Amino acid sequence: MQINGGVNFCEPGMRSSIRAMHVQSEIIGMINENVAGFDKIGYQRREPVVSSFTEFIGVHGLSTTIDDQVGRITVSSNPLDISMANKGYFQIQTPNGVQLTRDGRFKLDKDGNLLNLEDYPVLSDAGMPIKLPVIPDNPAQVVVNSKGKVSVYAKESNELLPAGYLGIVDANGMAVLNPDVKQGYNERSNVSLQTEFLSVKPVVRTFEANRQIFLIESSNLQKVISQLGSTS
């Protein structure tokens, strides 16, 4: 008795070419998104991940991963602009739940609540919105140290009153012990234009190769159909 096993896969070449062009188009779209996010504060580079079966299942085998390297740190004139020199994320309370972000452009409302630019509360390490114990006359009276401790200067007592620690976590939600917080700085994207321009070239070449194969197969198919029509 002989047992034969294996997996056979056979499909028209035109379908394979179309699937491949679709995948390459999606990758080019990710690269374009990185280039567009070059000057965005808090933007992190997206990198395409191509699985082993992408050539068979198309874009369903394509996913992305986030490059969590620290971006370019620049000086800001706003004392409520906060950045981190180490990896980590601020926690923001939104209607859709807690979201993580590297965008540390914060502001205060009239009640002393620390908010992001979309008016969502910034969470502390205890998971509660940060609220200052006194309302400062100007944002410069708010002090944030390298550990993320938020304090505010009280004129009446002439001392710094604590408001809590920024809830800084990693991608898995674990607390970051040494975020190296920088007050008065913005973190721009970690995108390198040179890297993006170099990475797009092989993708474009692959797309063009599949396009040429598609055109050749389409031309051959037209010839076959034409010959069958003439013989009939």
C-alpha positions as CSV (number, residue, x, y, z in Angstrom):
1,M,0.0,0.0,0.0
2,Q,1.3,3.4,-0.9
3,I,0.0,6.7,0.6
4,N,0.6,9.9,-1.2
5,G,0.1,13.3,0.4
6,G,0.6,16.9,-0.4
7,V,-1.0,20.2,-1.2
8,N,-1.5,21.2,-4.8
9,F,-2.4,24.7,-5.8
10,C,-3.2,25.8,-9.3
11,E,-5.0,28.9,-10.5
12,P,-4.9,31.2,-13.6
13,G,-1.9,33.5,-13.8
14,M,-4.0,36.6,-14.3
15,R,-5.6,36.1,-11.0
16,S,-2.2,35.7,-9.3
17,S,-0.9,38.9,-10.9
18,I,-4.0,40.9,-9.8
19,R,-3.7,39.6,-6.3
20,A,0.0,40.5,-6.2
21,M,-0.6,44.0,-7.5
22,H,-3.3,44.5,-4.9
23,V,-0.8,43.6,-2.1
24,Q,1.8,45.9,-3.5
25,S,-0.7,48.7,-3.8
26,E,-1.5,48.3,-0.1
27,I,2.2,48.4,0.9
28,I,2.7,51.5,-1.2
29,G,-0.3,53.0,0.6
30,M,1.4,52.3,4.0
31,I,4.6,53.9,2.8
32,N,2.7,57.0,1.6
33,E,1.0,57.2,5.0
34,N,4.4,57.2,6.7
35,V,5.6,60.0,4.4
36,A,2.5,62.0,5.1
37,G,3.0,61.6,8.8
38,F,6.6,62.8,8.8
39,D,5.8,66.1,10.5
40,K,3.0,64.8,12.7
41,I,3.5,65.1,16.4
42,G,3.3,61.6,18.1
43,Y,3.1,59.7,14.8
44,Q,4.8,56.3,14.8
45,R,5.9,54.6,11.6
46,R,3.8,51.7,10.3
47,E,5.7,48.8,8.8
48,P,4.0,46.2,6.5
49,V,4.3,42.5,7.6
50,V,3.9,40.0,4.7
51,S,3.0,36.5,5.9
52,S,4.2,33.3,4.1
53,F,0.8,32.7,2.5
54,T,0.2,36.3,1.2
55,E,0.8,35.1,-2.4
56,F,-2.2,32.7,-2.0
57,I,-4.6,34.7,0.1
58,G,-3.7,38.3,-1.0
59,V,-4.1,41.3,1.3
60,H,-5.6,39.0,4.0
61,G,-2.1,37.9,4.7
62,L,-0.8,41.5,5.0
63,S,-0.6,43.2,8.4
64,T,1.2,46.1,10.0
65,T,3.4,46.6,13.0
66,I,4.2,49.8,14.8
67,D,7.8,51.1,15.0
68,D,7.9,52.2,18.7
69,Q,11.3,54.0,18.4
70,V,11.4,57.5,19.9
71,G,10.9,60.2,17.3
72,R,12.5,63.6,16.9
73,I,12.3,65.8,20.1
74,T,11.8,69.5,19.4
75,V,11.4,72.5,21.7
76,S,8.0,73.9,22.2
77,S,6.8,77.3,23.6
78,N,3.9,75.7,25.4
79,P,4.8,74.4,28.9
80,L,1.9,71.9,28.7
81,D,3.6,70.2,25.7
82,I,5.0,67.0,27.1
83,S,7.2,64.4,25.4
84,M,9.1,61.3,26.4
85,A,12.7,60.4,25.7
86,N,12.0,56.7,26.3
87,K,9.4,54.3,24.9
88,G,5.9,54.6,26.3
89,Y,2.4,56.0,25.8
90,F,0.2,58.5,27.5
91,Q,-3.3,57.2,28.4
92,I,-6.3,59.2,27.2
93,Q,-9.9,58.5,28.3
94,T,-12.2,58.6,25.3
95,P,-15.8,57.6,24.7
96,N,-14.4,54.4,23.1
97,G,-12.3,53.6,26.1
98,V,-8.7,54.2,27.0
99,Q,-6.4,55.1,24.1
100,L,-2.6,55.2,24.0
101,T,-0.8,58.1,22.3
102,R,2.7,59.7,22.0
103,D,1.1,63.0,21.3
104,G,1.7,65.0,24.5
105,R,0.1,68.3,23.5
106,F,-2.1,69.0,26.5
107,K,-4.2,71.9,27.9
108,L,-6.2,72.9,30.9
109,D,-9.9,73.6,31.1
110,K,-11.5,76.1,33.4
111,D,-11.8,73.5,36.2
112,G,-8.1,72.5,36.1
113,N,-8.6,69.2,34.2
114,L,-5.7,68.1,32.1
115,L,-7.0,67.4,28.6
116,N,-5.5,66.5,25.2
117,L,-6.3,68.6,22.0
118,E,-9.6,66.7,21.5
119,D,-10.8,67.7,25.0
120,Y,-10.4,64.1,26.4
121,P,-9.0,63.7,29.9
122,V,-5.4,62.6,30.5
123,L,-5.2,59.7,32.9
124,S,-2.9,59.4,35.9
125,D,-1.1,56.2,36.9
126,A,-4.1,55.4,39.1
127,G,-6.3,55.4,36.0
128,M,-8.2,58.6,37.0
129,P,-8.3,61.9,35.1
130,I,-5.7,64.4,36.3
131,K,-7.1,67.5,37.9
132,L,-5.0,70.3,39.4
133,P,-5.8,71.2,43.1
134,V,-5.7,74.9,42.2
135,I,-6.3,76.8,39.0
136,P,-3.0,78.4,37.8
137,D,-2.8,81.9,36.4
138,N,-0.8,80.6,33.4
139,P,0.4,77.2,32.2
140,A,3.9,78.0,33.2
141,Q,2.9,77.4,36.8
142,V,2.4,73.7,36.0
143,V,5.5,71.6,36.6
144,V,6.1,68.1,35.3
145,N,9.2,66.3,36.3
146,S,11.1,63.5,34.5
147,K,9.1,60.8,36.3
148,G,5.8,62.3,35.1
149,K,4.8,63.9,38.4
150,V,2.4,66.8,37.7
151,S,2.5,69.7,40.2
152,V,1.1,73.2,40.2
153,Y,2.4,76.3,41.9
154,A,0.0,77.8,44.6
155,K,0.6,81.5,45.2
156,E,-1.2,81.6,48.5
157,S,1.0,78.9,50.1
158,N,4.0,79.6,47.9
159,E,4.5,75.9,47.3
160,L,4.1,73.2,44.6
161,L,0.9,71.1,45.1
162,P,1.0,67.6,43.6
163,A,-1.8,66.6,41.1
164,G,-0.6,63.0,40.4
165,Y,1.6,61.2,38.0
166,L,1.0,60.8,34.3
167,G,-0.2,57.3,33.5
168,I,2.6,56.3,31.1
169,V,2.5,52.6,30.0
170,D,4.0,50.4,27.3
171,A,2.1,48.9,24.4
172,N,1.0,46.0,26.7
173,G,-0.4,48.4,29.3
174,M,2.4,47.9,31.8
175,A,3.7,51.0,33.7
176,V,6.9,52.5,32.4
177,L,9.1,53.2,35.4
178,N,11.5,55.6,33.7
179,P,9.7,57.5,30.9
180,D,12.2,60.4,31.0
181,V,9.5,63.0,30.6
182,K,10.4,66.3,28.9
183,Q,8.3,69.4,29.7
184,G,8.1,72.0,27.0
185,Y,9.0,69.6,24.2
186,N,7.2,67.9,21.3
187,E,8.0,64.6,19.8
188,R,7.6,64.5,16.1
189,S,7.4,61.3,14.0
190,N,10.1,58.6,14.0
191,V,9.7,58.4,10.2
192,S,12.9,58.7,8.0
193,L,12.1,59.9,4.6
194,Q,15.2,58.3,3.2
195,T,14.2,54.9,4.5
196,E,10.7,55.3,3.0
197,F,12.0,56.4,-0.4
198,L,14.4,53.4,-0.5
199,S,11.8,50.9,0.7
200,V,9.2,52.0,-2.0
201,K,11.5,51.2,-4.9
202,P,11.5,47.3,-4.7
203,V,7.7,47.5,-4.1
204,V,7.2,49.5,-7.3
205,R,9.4,47.2,-9.3
206,T,7.4,44.1,-8.1
207,F,4.2,45.9,-9.0
208,E,5.4,46.7,-12.5
209,A,6.7,43.1,-13.0
210,N,3.2,41.7,-12.1
211,R,1.6,44.4,-14.3
212,Q,3.7,43.3,-17.2
213,I,2.8,39.6,-16.6
214,F,-0.9,40.6,-16.4
215,L,-0.6,42.5,-19.7
216,I,1.2,39.6,-21.5
217,E,-1.4,37.1,-20.2
218,S,-4.2,39.4,-21.2
219,S,-2.8,39.8,-24.7
220,N,-2.3,36.0,-25.1
221,L,-5.9,35.4,-23.9
222,Q,-7.2,37.9,-26.4
223,K,-5.3,36.1,-29.2
224,V,-6.7,32.8,-28.2
225,I,-10.3,34.1,-28.1
226,S,-9.7,35.8,-31.5
227,Q,-8.4,32.5,-33.0
228,L,-11.3,30.5,-31.6
229,G,-13.7,33.0,-33.0
230,S,-12.2,32.9,-36.5
231,T,-12.1,29.1,-36.6
232,S,-15.8,28.9,-35.6
